[in-house]
């Protein structure tokens, strides 16, 4: 009496081109679905804020840069302590002009 040996279907499927294509399709779809979220529009709120209504124009800041107080000053390099008031005004003007 001769017995057939059962074959492992997982091993068999490794070499089946249909299984490889389906696996590849699944992987590509998963990647596309994940990357599509990066380009989805972000919902915005239509609420007006008082901060926008109280904005100071660039001309007002440049006209008298040392008289307007915006709160605490973030100055990790200590540039405010170097040089004169004119130097600090020049730094502020450059910061506003170049948007940094």
Secondary structure by P-SEA (a helix, b strand, c coil): cbbbbbccccccccccaaaaaaaaaaaaaaaaaaaaaaaccccccccccccccccccaaaaaacccccccccccccccccccccaaaaaaaaaaaaaacc
